Amino acid sequence: MEVEGLSYQFYDVVVENYSSQDNVLVLRILDAIVDQIHEDFPEINELMLGSDNASCLVSHDNISYIHHRNLYKQYIKMRNWIYTEACTGKGRIDTHFAFIALILKSVVFKWNDICTEEDI
């Protein structure tokens, strides 16, 4: 029996030696995540992305990148990218990151230090 619907999967990425987010970093991470999704779920052939509307995510440069990626990497097509308001707590993305923030805070309270990417 074939089942259709939405599935949520979170891939948290920590980038070493990079202090700010820009669309180049975001697209490189996205590329790696899509490849990982293909490895984890080879039956998936289309993705709908969801994110907040941070400038690194809504850059117009992302459109041409995704268009060309869809042309040259045939195994997963990115069909939609839905933007929501940042930090509203209304969606699964904000809930996920709130949970991750709680975990990091508990580590700081227990061990008193998170200084590097490796600590995270």
A tleap script that builds the chain and sets N, CA, C and O, in Angstrom:
source leaprc.protein.ff14SB
mol = sequence {
  NMET GLU VAL GLU GLY LEU SER TYR GLN PHE
  TYR ASP VAL VAL VAL GLU ASN TYR SER SER
  GLN ASP ASN VAL LEU VAL LEU ARG ILE LEU
  ASP ALA ILE VAL ASP GLN ILE HIE GLU ASP
  PHE PRO GLU ILE ASN GLU LEU MET LEU GLY
  SER ASP ASN ALA SER CYS LEU VAL SER HIE
  ASP ASN ILE SER TYR ILE HIE HIE ARG ASN
  LEU TYR LYS GLN TYR ILE LYS MET ARG ASN
  TRP ILE TYR THR GLU ALA CYS THR GLY LYS
  GLY ARG ILE ASP THR HIE PHE ALA PHE ILE
  ALA LEU ILE LEU LYS SER VAL VAL PHE LYS
  TRP ASN ASP ILE CYS THR GLU GLU ASP CILE
}
set mol.1.N position { 0.846 -1.184 0.000 }
set mol.1.CA position { 0.000 0.000 0.000 }
set mol.1.C position { 0.889 1.245 0.000 }
set mol.1.O position { 1.784 1.381 0.835 }
set mol.2.N position { 0.636 2.132 -0.928 }
set mol.2.CA position { 1.411 3.365 -1.024 }
set mol.2.C position { 0.788 4.444 -0.141 }
set mol.2.O position { -0.429 4.629 -0.129 }
set mol.3.N position { 1.640 5.149 0.594 }
set mol.3.CA position { 1.177 6.206 1.484 }
set mol.3.C position { 1.756 7.528 1.007 }
set mol.3.O position { 2.952 7.625 0.731 }
set mol.4.N position { 0.912 8.538 0.910 }
set mol.4.CA position { 1.371 9.872 0.537 }
set mol.4.C position { 1.125 10.824 1.689 }
set mol.4.O position { 0.208 10.631 2.487 }
set mol.5.N position { 1.951 11.850 1.767 }
set mol.5.CA position { 1.761 12.857 2.804 }
set mol.5.C position { 3.064 13.563 3.117 }
set mol.5.O position { 4.070 13.393 2.428 }
set mol.6.N position { 3.023 14.345 4.153 }
set mol.6.CA position { 4.209 15.087 4.575 }
set mol.6.C position { 4.962 14.311 5.637 }
set mol.6.O position { 4.370 13.629 6.474 }
set mol.7.N position { 6.252 14.426 5.587 }
set mol.7.CA position { 7.101 13.858 6.615 }
set mol.7.C position { 8.110 14.925 7.017 }
set mol.7.O position { 8.648 15.630 6.163 }
set mol.8.N position { 8.361 15.041 8.292 }
set mol.8.CA position { 9.326 16.013 8.789 }
set mol.8.C position { 10.571 15.290 9.253 }
set mol.8.O position { 10.494 14.311 9.995 }
set mol.9.N position { 11.710 15.772 8.817 }
set mol.9.CA position { 12.997 15.246 9.242 }
set mol.9.C position { 13.902 16.448 9.473 }
set mol.9.O position { 13.977 17.332 8.620 }
set mol.10.N position { 14.587 16.497 10.602 }
set mol.10.CA position { 15.453 17.610 10.908 }
set mol.10.C position { 16.904 17.166 10.820 }
set mol.10.O position { 17.284 16.130 11.367 }
set mol.11.N position { 17.704 17.955 10.132 }
set mol.11.CA position { 19.139 17.748 10.048 }
set mol.11.C position { 19.789 19.011 10.619 }
set mol.11.O position { 19.772 20.068 9.988 }
set mol.12.N position { 20.352 18.887 11.801 }
set mol.12.CA position { 21.004 20.027 12.443 }
set mol.12.C position { 22.470 20.039 12.020 }
set mol.12.O position { 23.148 19.012 12.063 }
set mol.13.N position { 22.946 21.202 11.614 }
set mol.13.CA position { 24.302 21.326 11.083 }
set mol.13.C position { 25.053 22.365 11.891 }
set mol.13.O position { 24.556 23.466 12.129 }
set mol.14.N position { 26.253 22.004 12.311 }
set mol.14.CA position { 27.157 22.939 12.966 }
set mol.14.C position { 28.339 23.118 12.027 }
set mol.14.O position { 28.956 22.140 11.604 }
set mol.15.N position { 28.655 24.368 11.702 }
set mol.15.CA position { 29.716 24.662 10.749 }
set mol.15.C position { 30.922 25.198 11.500 }
set mol.15.O position { 30.829 26.163 12.258 }
set mol.16.N position { 32.032 24.562 11.276 }
set mol.16.CA position { 33.267 24.949 11.958 }
set mol.16.C position { 33.920 26.141 11.257 }
set mol.16.O position { 33.964 26.207 10.029 }
set mol.17.N position { 34.420 27.070 12.053 }
set mol.17.CA position { 35.185 28.228 11.562 }
set mol.17.C position { 34.400 29.123 10.615 }
set mol.17.O position { 34.960 29.639 9.648 }
set mol.18.N position { 33.130 29.311 10.874 }
set mol.18.CA position { 32.306 30.201 10.054 }
set mol.18.C position { 31.428 30.991 11.012 }
set mol.18.O position { 30.582 30.407 11.689 }
set mol.19.N position { 31.606 32.292 11.082 }
set mol.19.CA position { 30.953 33.068 12.137 }
set mol.19.C position { 29.629 33.702 11.732 }
set mol.19.O position { 28.898 34.183 12.598 }
set mol.20.N position { 29.298 33.719 10.448 }
set mol.20.CA position { 28.031 34.330 10.050 }
set mol.20.C position { 27.390 33.499 8.953 }
set mol.20.O position { 28.055 32.718 8.273 }
set mol.21.N position { 26.102 33.680 8.797 }
set mol.21.CA position { 25.374 32.961 7.751 }
set mol.21.C position { 25.181 33.870 6.552 }
set mol.21.O position { 24.745 35.013 6.686 }
set mol.22.N position { 25.510 33.353 5.385 }
set mol.22.CA position { 25.142 34.019 4.149 }
set mol.22.C position { 24.559 32.955 3.224 }
set mol.22.O position { 24.576 31.765 3.540 }
set mol.23.N position { 24.047 33.395 2.088 }
set mol.23.CA position { 23.366 32.418 1.244 }
set mol.23.C position { 24.331 31.379 0.667 }
set mol.23.O position { 23.905 30.263 0.366 }
set mol.24.N position { 25.605 31.708 0.505 }
set mol.24.CA position { 26.574 30.735 -0.006 }
set mol.24.C position { 26.717 29.578 0.985 }
set mol.24.O position { 26.700 28.412 0.591 }
set mol.25.N position { 26.855 29.902 2.257 }
set mol.25.CA position { 26.939 28.866 3.288 }
set mol.25.C position { 25.648 28.055 3.332 }
set mol.25.O position { 25.684 26.825 3.369 }
set mol.26.N position { 24.523 28.734 3.328 }
set mol.26.CA position { 23.230 28.055 3.408 }
set mol.26.C position { 23.048 27.086 2.237 }
set mol.26.O position { 22.586 25.962 2.430 }
set mol.27.N position { 23.408 27.515 1.033 }
set mol.27.CA position { 23.231 26.656 -0.133 }
set mol.27.C position { 24.194 25.466 -0.108 }
set mol.27.O position { 23.839 24.378 -0.560 }
set mol.28.N position { 25.384 25.659 0.406 }
set mol.28.CA position { 26.317 24.539 0.524 }
set mol.28.C position { 25.801 23.521 1.526 }
set mol.28.O position { 25.887 22.315 1.294 }
set mol.29.N position { 25.267 24.004 2.639 }
set mol.29.CA position { 24.674 23.105 3.638 }
set mol.29.C position { 23.457 22.404 3.043 }
set mol.29.O position { 23.285 21.198 3.216 }
set mol.30.N position { 22.618 23.159 2.343 }
set mol.30.CA position { 21.433 22.577 1.715 }
set mol.30.C position { 21.826 21.460 0.747 }
set mol.30.O position { 21.192 20.405 0.714 }
set mol.31.N position { 22.867 21.699 -0.033 }
set mol.31.CA position { 23.349 20.694 -0.974 }
set mol.31.C position { 23.735 19.408 -0.236 }
set mol.31.O position { 23.371 18.311 -0.659 }
set mol.32.N position { 24.468 19.550 0.860 }
set mol.32.CA position { 24.885 18.378 1.642 }
set mol.32.C position { 23.684 17.675 2.273 }
set mol.32.O position { 23.639 16.446 2.324 }
set mol.33.N position { 22.715 18.451 2.753 }
set mol.33.CA position { 21.539 17.855 3.379 }
set mol.33.C position { 20.701 17.092 2.351 }
set mol.33.O position { 20.228 15.992 2.632 }
set mol.34.N position { 20.519 17.668 1.173 }
set mol.34.CA position { 19.741 16.979 0.136 }
set mol.34.C position { 20.430 15.666 -0.249 }
set mol.34.O position { 19.761 14.650 -0.438 }
set mol.35.N position { 21.752 15.681 -0.367 }
set mol.35.CA position { 22.477 14.440 -0.641 }
set mol.35.C position { 22.276 13.427 0.488 }
set mol.35.O position { 22.127 12.231 0.233 }
set mol.36.N position { 22.273 13.906 1.734 }
set mol.36.CA position { 22.058 13.003 2.878 }
set mol.36.C position { 20.629 12.459 2.877 }
set mol.36.O position { 20.415 11.286 3.185 }
set mol.37.N position { 19.661 13.293 2.537 }
set mol.37.CA position { 18.272 12.823 2.445 }
set mol.37.C position { 18.167 11.722 1.398 }
set mol.37.O position { 17.490 10.717 1.614 }
set mol.38.N position { 18.839 11.912 0.263 }
set mol.38.CA position { 18.819 10.888 -0.781 }
set mol.38.C position { 19.408 9.576 -0.266 }
set mol.38.O position { 18.908 8.496 -0.579 }
set mol.39.N position { 20.469 9.680 0.521 }
set mol.39.CA position { 21.079 8.474 1.090 }
set mol.39.C position { 20.154 7.817 2.116 }
set mol.39.O position { 20.017 6.594 2.134 }
set mol.40.N position { 19.520 8.626 2.969 }
set mol.40.CA position { 18.646 8.101 4.030 }
set mol.40.C position { 17.311 7.601 3.501 }
set mol.40.O position { 16.763 6.622 4.008 }
set mol.41.N position { 16.790 8.270 2.485 }
set mol.41.CA position { 15.462 7.958 1.948 }
set mol.41.C position { 15.526 7.909 0.415 }
set mol.41.O position { 15.051 8.838 -0.238 }
set mol.42.N position { 16.091 6.871 -0.167 }
set mol.42.CA position { 16.289 6.836 -1.623 }
set mol.42.C position { 14.994 6.872 -2.432 }
set mol.42.O position { 15.018 7.165 -3.628 }
set mol.43.N position { 13.884 6.581 -1.799 }
set mol.43.CA position { 12.603 6.603 -2.511 }
set mol.43.C position { 12.057 8.018 -2.717 }
set mol.43.O position { 11.138 8.209 -3.514 }
set mol.44.N position { 12.601 9.004 -2.018 }
set mol.44.CA position { 12.134 10.391 -2.145 }
set mol.44.C position { 12.707 11.001 -3.417 }
set mol.44.O position { 13.905 10.903 -3.684 }
set mol.45.N position { 11.828 11.637 -4.203 }
set mol.45.CA position { 12.300 12.286 -5.429 }
set mol.45.C position { 11.935 13.765 -5.509 }
set mol.45.O position { 12.325 14.447 -6.457 }
set mol.46.N position { 11.189 14.266 -4.523 }
set mol.46.CA position { 10.846 15.692 -4.473 }
set mol.46.C position { 10.897 16.181 -3.036 }
set mol.46.O position { 10.580 15.442 -2.103 }
set mol.47.N position { 11.300 17.437 -2.869 }
set mol.47.CA position { 11.333 18.055 -1.549 }
set mol.47.C position { 10.610 19.381 -1.565 }
set mol.47.O position { 10.624 20.105 -2.560 }
set mol.48.N position { 9.982 19.685 -0.455 }
set mol.48.CA position { 9.466 21.019 -0.185 }
set mol.48.C position { 10.241 21.511 1.025 }
set mol.48.O position { 10.222 20.870 2.076 }
set mol.49.N position { 10.915 22.631 0.891 }
set mol.49.CA position { 11.723 23.179 1.966 }
set mol.49.C position { 10.906 24.171 2.781 }
set mol.49.O position { 10.034 24.858 2.248 }
set mol.50.N position { 11.190 24.241 4.061 }
set mol.50.CA position { 10.554 25.221 4.928 }
set mol.50.C position { 11.606 25.911 5.768 }
set mol.50.O position { 12.484 25.257 6.332 }
set mol.51.N position { 11.525 27.227 5.856 }
set mol.51.CA position { 12.489 27.971 6.662 }
set mol.51.C position { 11.870 29.301 7.070 }
set mol.51.O position { 10.795 29.677 6.603 }
set mol.52.N position { 12.574 30.001 7.952 }
set mol.52.CA position { 12.134 31.363 8.243 }
set mol.52.C position { 12.621 32.281 7.124 }
set mol.52.O position { 13.227 31.818 6.157 }
set mol.53.N position { 12.362 33.558 7.252 }
set mol.53.CA position { 12.670 34.479 6.152 }
set mol.53.C position { 13.954 35.285 6.384 }
set mol.53.O position { 14.031 36.457 6.015 }
set mol.54.N position { 14.945 34.661 6.989 }
set mol.54.CA position { 16.240 35.327 7.164 }
set mol.54.C position { 16.837 35.651 5.800 }
set mol.54.O position { 16.603 34.929 4.830 }
set mol.55.N position { 17.601 36.726 5.724 }
set mol.55.CA position { 18.119 37.194 4.434 }
set mol.55.C position { 18.966 36.141 3.729 }
set mol.55.O position { 18.967 36.077 2.500 }
set mol.56.N position { 19.680 35.320 4.478 }
set mol.56.CA position { 20.501 34.284 3.840 }
set mol.56.C position { 19.645 33.190 3.211 }
set mol.56.O position { 20.124 32.444 2.357 }
set mol.57.N position { 18.394 33.091 3.621 }
set mol.57.CA position { 17.491 32.072 3.083 }
set mol.57.C position { 16.632 32.595 1.943 }
set mol.57.O position { 16.228 31.829 1.068 }
set mol.58.N position { 16.354 33.874 1.943 }
set mol.58.CA position { 15.465 34.434 0.915 }
set mol.58.C position { 16.233 35.161 -0.194 }
set mol.58.O position { 15.628 35.867 -1.001 }
set mol.59.N position { 17.528 34.997 -0.240 }
set mol.59.CA position { 18.337 35.637 -1.273 }
set mol.59.C position { 17.874 35.196 -2.660 }
set mol.59.O position { 17.586 34.019 -2.880 }
set mol.60.N position { 17.805 36.131 -3.580 }
set mol.60.CA position { 17.410 35.809 -4.955 }
set mol.60.C position { 18.418 34.891 -5.632 }
set mol.60.O position { 18.074 34.191 -6.584 }
set mol.61.N position { 19.658 34.887 -5.152 }
set mol.61.CA position { 20.668 33.984 -5.701 }
set mol.61.C position { 20.296 32.518 -5.489 }
set mol.61.O position { 20.746 31.649 -6.236 }
set mol.62.N position { 19.489 32.243 -4.489 }
set mol.62.CA position { 19.079 30.868 -4.208 }
set mol.62.C position { 18.229 30.289 -5.338 }
set mol.62.O position { 18.276 29.085 -5.589 }
set mol.63.N position { 17.461 31.124 -6.015 }
set mol.63.CA position { 16.565 30.648 -7.071 }
set mol.63.C position { 17.358 30.009 -8.205 }
set mol.63.O position { 17.057 28.890 -8.620 }
set mol.64.N position { 18.363 30.711 -8.705 }
set mol.64.CA position { 19.140 30.153 -9.817 }
set mol.64.C position { 19.937 28.927 -9.369 }
set mol.64.O position { 20.111 27.986 -10.144 }
set mol.65.N position { 20.419 28.933 -8.133 }
set mol.65.CA position { 21.152 27.779 -7.635 }
set mol.65.C position { 20.264 26.540 -7.629 }
set mol.65.O position { 20.662 25.480 -8.113 }
set mol.66.N position { 19.074 26.675 -7.086 }
set mol.66.CA position { 18.165 25.529 -7.003 }
set mol.66.C position { 17.732 25.088 -8.402 }
set mol.66.O position { 17.626 23.891 -8.672 }
set mol.67.N position { 17.486 26.045 -9.281 }
set mol.67.CA position { 17.117 25.700 -10.659 }
set mol.67.C position { 18.209 24.841 -11.299 }
set mol.67.O position { 17.917 23.799 -11.886 }
set mol.68.N position { 19.452 25.274 -11.188 }
set mol.68.CA position { 20.557 24.530 -11.794 }
set mol.68.C position { 20.816 23.203 -11.084 }
set mol.68.O position { 21.181 22.215 -11.720 }
set mol.69.N position { 20.631 23.185 -9.786 }
set mol.69.CA position { 20.794 21.917 -9.059 }
set mol.69.C position { 19.755 20.914 -9.527 }
set mol.69.O position { 20.063 19.738 -9.724 }
set mol.70.N position { 18.529 21.373 -9.706 }
set mol.70.CA position { 17.472 20.487 -10.187 }
set mol.70.C position { 17.777 19.950 -11.586 }
set mol.70.O position { 17.391 18.827 -11.911 }
set mol.71.N position { 18.460 20.734 -12.411 }
set mol.71.CA position { 18.814 20.275 -13.761 }
set mol.71.C position { 19.906 19.200 -13.739 }
set mol.71.O position { 19.860 18.247 -14.517 }
set mol.72.N position { 20.893 19.361 -12.838 }
set mol.72.CA position { 22.079 18.513 -12.894 }
set mol.72.C position { 22.091 17.370 -11.897 }
set mol.72.O position { 22.791 16.378 -12.104 }
set mol.73.N position { 21.341 17.487 -10.834 }
set mol.73.CA position { 21.243 16.386 -9.870 }
set mol.73.C position { 19.814 15.875 -9.942 }
set mol.73.O position { 18.915 16.430 -9.310 }
set mol.74.N position { 19.613 14.839 -10.698 }
set mol.74.CA position { 18.278 14.386 -11.064 }
set mol.74.C position { 17.539 13.602 -9.979 }
set mol.74.O position { 16.326 13.420 -10.082 }
set mol.75.N position { 18.229 13.138 -8.953 }
set mol.75.CA position { 17.578 12.207 -8.035 }
set mol.75.C position { 16.585 12.848 -7.076 }
set mol.75.O position { 15.638 12.176 -6.667 }
set mol.76.N position { 16.750 14.099 -6.701 }
set mol.76.CA position { 15.759 14.795 -5.863 }
set mol.76.C position { 15.564 16.196 -6.422 }
set mol.76.O position { 16.526 16.942 -6.600 }
set mol.77.N position { 14.322 16.546 -6.695 }
set mol.77.CA position { 13.989 17.897 -7.161 }
set mol.77.C position { 13.466 18.701 -5.983 }
set mol.77.O position { 12.643 18.217 -5.206 }
set mol.78.N position { 13.947 19.929 -5.855 }
set mol.78.CA position { 13.408 20.848 -4.857 }
set mol.78.C position { 12.288 21.631 -5.535 }
set mol.78.O position { 12.543 22.420 -6.445 }
set mol.79.N position { 11.059 21.417 -5.099 }
set mol.79.CA position { 9.894 21.991 -5.773 }
set mol.79.C position { 9.415 23.309 -5.155 }
set mol.79.O position { 9.053 24.235 -5.880 }
set mol.80.N position { 9.410 23.397 -3.851 }
set mol.80.CA position { 8.887 24.592 -3.170 }
set mol.80.C position { 9.822 24.973 -2.037 }
set mol.80.O position { 10.509 24.127 -1.463 }
set mol.81.N position { 9.835 26.262 -1.725 }
set mol.81.CA position { 10.542 26.750 -0.541 }
set mol.81.C position { 9.593 27.713 0.137 }
set mol.81.O position { 9.337 28.806 -0.368 }
set mol.82.N position { 9.078 27.311 1.270 }
set mol.82.CA position { 8.079 28.101 1.990 }
set mol.82.C position { 8.771 28.849 3.120 }
set mol.82.O position { 9.510 28.259 3.908 }
set mol.83.N position { 8.524 30.150 3.191 }
set mol.83.CA position { 9.129 31.004 4.216 }
set mol.83.C position { 8.077 31.395 5.245 }
set mol.83.O position { 6.959 31.770 4.892 }
set mol.84.N position { 8.441 31.305 6.509 }
set mol.84.CA position { 7.562 31.754 7.583 }
set mol.84.C position { 8.275 32.838 8.376 }
set mol.84.O position { 9.478 33.045 8.218 }
set mol.85.N position { 7.548 33.510 9.207 }
set mol.85.CA position { 8.131 34.552 10.049 }
set mol.85.C position { 9.053 33.919 11.085 }
set mol.85.O position { 8.708 32.903 11.689 }
set mol.86.N position { 10.203 34.506 11.289 }
set mol.86.CA position { 11.196 33.958 12.215 }
set mol.86.C position { 10.713 34.021 13.656 }
set mol.86.O position { 10.068 34.983 14.072 }
set mol.87.N position { 11.039 32.972 14.408 }
set mol.87.CA position { 10.850 32.924 15.874 }
set mol.87.C position { 9.425 33.148 16.339 }
set mol.87.O position { 9.206 33.705 17.414 }
set mol.88.N position { 8.462 32.727 15.555 }
set mol.88.CA position { 7.076 32.926 15.976 }
set mol.88.C position { 6.585 31.776 16.832 }
set mol.88.O position { 5.578 31.912 17.527 }
set mol.89.N position { 7.275 30.644 16.797 }
set mol.89.CA position { 6.848 29.493 17.581 }
set mol.89.C position { 5.621 28.819 17.018 }
set mol.89.O position { 4.995 28.004 17.695 }
set mol.90.N position { 5.267 29.143 15.790 }
set mol.90.CA position { 4.040 28.612 15.204 }
set mol.90.C position { 4.246 27.316 14.438 }
set mol.90.O position { 3.281 26.610 14.144 }
set mol.91.N position { 5.481 26.998 14.115 }
set mol.91.CA position { 5.691 25.838 13.271 }
set mol.91.C position { 6.602 24.811 13.894 }
set mol.91.O position { 7.180 25.032 14.959 }
set mol.92.N position { 6.725 23.686 13.220 }
set mol.92.CA position { 7.575 22.602 13.708 }
set mol.92.C position { 9.050 23.015 13.720 }
set mol.92.O position { 9.821 22.549 14.559 }
set mol.93.N position { 9.435 23.884 12.793 }
set mol.93.CA position { 10.836 24.314 12.750 }
set mol.93.C position { 11.180 25.082 14.023 }
set mol.93.O position { 12.192 24.800 14.666 }
set mol.94.N position { 10.335 26.058 14.390 }
set mol.94.CA position { 10.592 26.826 15.608 }
set mol.94.C position { 10.533 25.943 16.847 }
set mol.94.O position { 11.314 26.134 17.779 }
set mol.95.N position { 9.623 24.986 16.869 }
set mol.95.CA position { 9.534 24.064 17.999 }
set mol.95.C position { 10.805 23.232 18.104 }
set mol.95.O position { 11.335 23.029 19.196 }
set mol.96.N position { 11.288 22.755 16.966 }
set mol.96.CA position { 12.522 21.958 16.955 }
set mol.96.C position { 13.695 22.761 17.506 }
set mol.96.O position { 14.437 22.277 18.360 }
set mol.97.N position { 13.862 23.999 17.013 }
set mol.97.CA position { 14.995 24.797 17.467 }
set mol.97.C position { 14.845 25.244 18.907 }
set mol.97.O position { 15.852 25.437 19.589 }
set mol.98.N position { 13.638 25.415 19.389 }
set mol.98.CA position { 13.435 25.709 20.808 }
set mol.98.C position { 13.898 24.518 21.655 }
set mol.98.O position { 14.513 24.696 22.707 }
set mol.99.N position { 13.599 23.310 21.187 }
set mol.99.CA position { 14.038 22.099 21.884 }
set mol.99.C position { 15.563 21.999 21.892 }
set mol.99.O position { 16.161 21.690 22.922 }
set mol.100.N position { 16.192 22.259 20.746 }
set mol.100.CA position { 17.663 22.216 20.664 }
set mol.100.C position { 18.272 23.258 21.604 }
set mol.100.O position { 19.275 22.987 22.264 }
set mol.101.N position { 17.671 24.445 21.668 }
set mol.101.CA position { 18.171 25.489 22.569 }
set mol.101.C position { 18.099 25.031 24.027 }
set mol.101.O position { 19.012 25.309 24.804 }
set mol.102.N position { 17.028 24.334 24.406 }
set mol.102.CA position { 16.918 23.808 25.770 }
set mol.102.C position { 18.022 22.796 26.065 }
set mol.102.O position { 18.595 22.797 27.155 }
set mol.103.N position { 18.312 21.950 25.113 }
set mol.103.CA position { 19.374 20.955 25.306 }
set mol.103.C position { 20.724 21.658 25.495 }
set mol.103.O position { 21.487 21.314 26.399 }
set mol.104.N position { 21.013 22.646 24.636 }
set mol.104.CA position { 22.283 23.365 24.766 }
set mol.104.C position { 22.375 24.098 26.101 }
set mol.104.O position { 23.438 24.122 26.722 }
set mol.105.N position { 21.273 24.694 26.544 }
set mol.105.CA position { 21.282 25.378 27.845 }
set mol.105.C position { 21.539 24.388 28.978 }
set mol.105.O position { 22.259 24.699 29.926 }
set mol.106.N position { 20.956 23.204 28.881 }
set mol.106.CA position { 21.182 22.220 29.942 }
set mol.106.C position { 22.640 21.766 29.975 }
set mol.106.O position { 23.176 21.489 31.048 }
set mol.107.N position { 23.283 21.687 28.819 }
set mol.107.CA position { 24.712 21.349 28.766 }
set mol.107.C position { 25.530 22.453 29.438 }
set mol.107.O position { 26.452 22.166 30.201 }
set mol.108.N position { 25.197 23.703 29.158 }
set mol.108.CA position { 25.913 24.825 29.766 }
set mol.108.C position { 25.736 24.790 31.281 }
set mol.108.O position { 26.701 24.998 32.016 }
set mol.109.N position { 24.519 24.531 31.759 }
set mol.109.CA position { 24.291 24.475 33.205 }
set mol.109.C position { 25.062 23.324 33.848 }
set mol.109.O position { 25.555 23.449 34.969 }
set mol.110.N position { 25.163 22.207 33.134 }
set mol.110.CA position { 25.836 21.042 33.705 }
set mol.110.C position { 27.354 21.155 33.623 }
set mol.110.O position { 28.048 20.901 34.607 }
set mol.111.N position { 27.878 21.539 32.448 }
set mol.111.CA position { 29.328 21.580 32.253 }
set mol.111.C position { 29.874 22.999 32.153 }
set mol.111.O position { 31.088 23.188 32.072 }
set mol.112.N position { 29.005 23.987 32.159 }
set mol.112.CA position { 29.358 25.404 32.230 }
set mol.112.C position { 30.088 25.982 31.027 }
set mol.112.O position { 30.582 27.106 31.111 }
set mol.113.N position { 30.177 25.274 29.928 }
set mol.113.CA position { 30.930 25.853 28.833 }
set mol.113.C position { 30.550 25.243 27.482 }
set mol.113.O position { 30.493 24.022 27.334 }
set mol.114.N position { 30.298 26.088 26.526 }
set mol.114.CA position { 30.221 25.719 25.121 }
set mol.114.C position { 30.994 26.816 24.398 }
set mol.114.O position { 30.511 27.939 24.256 }
set mol.115.N position { 32.190 26.483 23.947 }
set mol.115.CA position { 33.052 27.492 23.333 }
set mol.115.C position { 33.330 27.223 21.854 }
set mol.115.O position { 33.595 28.155 21.094 }
set mol.116.N position { 33.273 25.982 21.450 }
set mol.116.CA position { 33.651 25.638 20.085 }
set mol.116.C position { 32.547 24.831 19.400 }
set mol.116.O position { 31.580 24.399 20.028 }
set mol.117.N position { 32.720 24.649 18.126 }
set mol.117.CA position { 31.787 23.832 17.364 }
set mol.117.C position { 31.791 22.403 17.896 }
set mol.117.O position { 30.743 21.760 17.952 }
set mol.118.N position { 32.957 21.905 18.285 }
set mol.118.CA position { 33.047 20.548 18.821 }
set mol.118.C position { 32.265 20.406 20.124 }
set mol.118.O position { 31.705 19.342 20.388 }
set mol.119.N position { 32.216 21.456 20.943 }
set mol.119.CA position { 31.446 21.429 22.171 }
set mol.119.C position { 29.955 21.205 21.888 }
set mol.119.O position { 29.264 20.484 22.608 }
set mol.120.N position { 29.495 21.844 20.824 }
set mol.120.CA position { 28.084 21.687 20.457 }
set mol.120.C position { 27.838 20.261 19.985 }
set mol.120.O position { 26.712 19.915 19.628 }
savepdb mol mol.pdb
quit
